[in-house]
Amino acid sequence: MAKPRRNVQFQHRGSNHQNGRRPSISESEGVSEPGSPIRASINGKLESSKEEDETDSPPQSEYEKKKQTFITRTIWTFVMIAGFFTAMFSGHLYVIAIVTGIQIVSFKEVIAIANVPSRAKNLRFTRSLNWYFLGTTMYFLYGESVIYYFKHIVLVDKVLLPFATHHRFISFMLYVIGFVFFVASLQKGHYRFQFTQFAWTHMALYLIVVQAHFIMNNIFEGMIWFFLPASLVITNDIFAYICGIAFGRTQLIKLSPKKTVEGFVGAWICTIIFGFAMTNVLMRYKYFICPVNDLGANIFTGLSCTPNPVFIHQAYRLPYFLTNLPLPASLRIPSTIHIAPMQFHILVFATFASLIAPFGGFFASGLKRTFKVKDFGESIPGHGGITDRMDCQFIMGFFAFMYYQSFIAIYKASVGDVMERAIQGLDAEEMVEVVKGLSKYMVNQGFVEERVLDCLTGVIGKKR
């Protein structure tokens, strides 16, 4: 019988043995030879555990996956609807906050799909510049809106007056700082990536931030100019799906294979009917038709204003041949009908929402196909990203603002306009004369008592 060998050392790979640590299972796999009993037993255990896991939790079928997605999508749809109406009835300030949040998240999603993380890591200020340009653009656009709609507040404030007077120059200089910083940060070997990011950022700013700015202005002009365009797009999307399933046969566009001509036309007709009915309801409430003069107003406090003439019913005479058709007396068409001009304008809004706004969605689909992504993000469970839900809303809001300003808005001098011209065009002596003249006019018209004029004249005389 051979004697056992002593002082025999076995070599081990790695440093685990030297540190006195027992190798783990994964390390034992590397140590053991391919045909060793240790590796075989470990592989056997792993395979058996996998089989047990597969037996315990069988993979979901395609039907179950679609069912789960549908449930999640439905729940979050109702959550968004509830949140939207809660914000809208709570006041304009809450709706503005939602639009701002959508603006920021959409910008983030669009910027992310063109980003190359491996290259961005080597460039220190790539993402910082994106957010800087977003902040600068929002400062400029929000400032323009605040100055335009709240001149009577901003121009009389000692702190805000310099910012309001030089707002555009300040915004321009902020942009120039970002531009100079971008040029200074260019690095050899990364020029193409950096200029691509620069161009992509500016495209996102225009397509998202600028268009969202006009949606913000719609809110200031009256809640109806925000809610009605948004609801028309949503209605058109719903009925395009329903009509497409019911009657769809002919493919509309290759970018969206599920879109059909029949669904497209059917949704147009349904959207016009919905728009006509919804307009008739919203016109009855000043909370929807009045411009914002109190950011603290809500559905319960309401707003007060002189309604725009488009919301006032007017008499229209129908053509002679319609009123003299050979019909029974009960079915004869009256010679005169009373209808608000807004109900004619809504036909244009509904047509744009049905025939043009969907191309914003087609554009987004082409963009996603270019970068080979299914959704812009995962901000909304079951729906994808915010941008996936807002792709048609941005262009619709832009159109609503342009149409309102061109055909509906009434341009007249406001308190803010008069104050702006007086502050910027008159010196102190001339402004005193304006105040005295207005005071005298108000006394003569009986708006204020004469002692108010005497008191005001005395105070102004002392100050001078």
Secondary structure by P-SEA (a helix, b strand, c coil): cccccccbbbbbccccccccccccaaaaaaacccccaaaaaaaaaaaaaaaaaaaacccccaaaaaaaaaaaaaaaaaaaaaaaaaaaaacaaaaaaaaaaaaaaaaaaaaaaaccaaaaaacccaaaaaaaaaaaaaaaaaaaaaaaaccccccccccccccccaaaaaaaaaaaaaaaaaaaacccccaaaaaaaaaaaaaaaaacaaaaaaaaaaaaacccccaaaaaaaaaaaaaaaaaaaaccccccccccccccaaaaaaaaaaaaaaaaaaaaaaaacccccccccccccccccccccccccccbbbbbbccccccccccccccccccbbbbbaaaaaaaaaaaaacccaaaaaaaaaaaaaaacccccccccccccccccccaaaaaaaaaaaaaaacccccccccaaaaaaaaaacccaaaaaaaaaaaaaaaaaaccccaaaaaaaaaaaaaac
